[in-house]
């Protein structure tokens, strides 16, 4: 879901700019970049977590509360991303 969501939010901005000439609010970066900087999530095994990490980097994903899942095989997913999110 993450890859298609990022395509949609960037595409929505592009469509708005193509239709109106400028964004409603000026942004310094693409919407997907803000998302990847500020959101952390768990990926389910059927979402190919290793592939998602390869696409978006290891900082985006963390393990879900019902561990063990396949996505829990990387250090950042096991706790470092949750610690960052909570400011620990």
N, C-alpha and C positions, 0 to 999 in steps of 0.2 A: 504494500500500500504506500510506503514512503516514496518510492520512485515516481509513481503516478501522481501523488499529491504534490510533489515538488514541481513536476511538469505543469500541473494545473495552476499552481499559484504564480509561477513565472509566466505561464501562458495568459493568465487573466490580466496581469500587468501589461504584457505586450499587446493584447487585444485592446485594452483601454487606451493605451498610448497611440496605437494605430488609428483608433476611431476618433480620439479627442485631441491628439497632438502632444499632450503632456500627461504625466500621471496625476491623479487627484491630489496626492501629496508627494513631493519630491523625496526620492530615496537615494541614498548613497550606494546601495548595493541591491542585488536581486533579492526578492522575497525568500527564495530558497536558501540564500546565504544566512539571512537572519534566523531562519528555522534551524539550520544546522548548527549555528552558534549557541542557540538558547534552548533547544529541545533535546531531551534524552528519552529513550524508549526501549522497550523490550521487543525483540523480534521472535516470532514463533518459528519452530523448526521448518514448517512448510514454506516459510518466507525466505529460505536459504540465507540464514544469518551471516554465514561466512562471506557470501557474495555481497550482501548489503554492506558489510564492513569494508570490503574491498572497494565498493563504489563510493561510500560516504565517509570512510575513515573510522577508526576504533573509538573515537570520542562520542559517537552518537548513540551507542547501544549499551544497555545494561541488562542484567538478568532479571527475569520476572520473579514474582514472589513465590511461585510454585516450582522452584528449582528442584531437581536438575532437569534442565532442557539443553538441547544442543547448543544454544546460544551462550551458555555459561562457560564455554571453553577458553575464554580470553580474559586476561587480568582486568582490563578496564571494565568489561561487562560484569565481572564478579564483584566489583565494589568501587573501583576508582571513579567511575562516572557518577555513581550514586553519591559518593563523598563530595565530588565537585558540585553536583546539583544542590546538595544540602549545605555547602560551604564549610565542610569539615576539613 
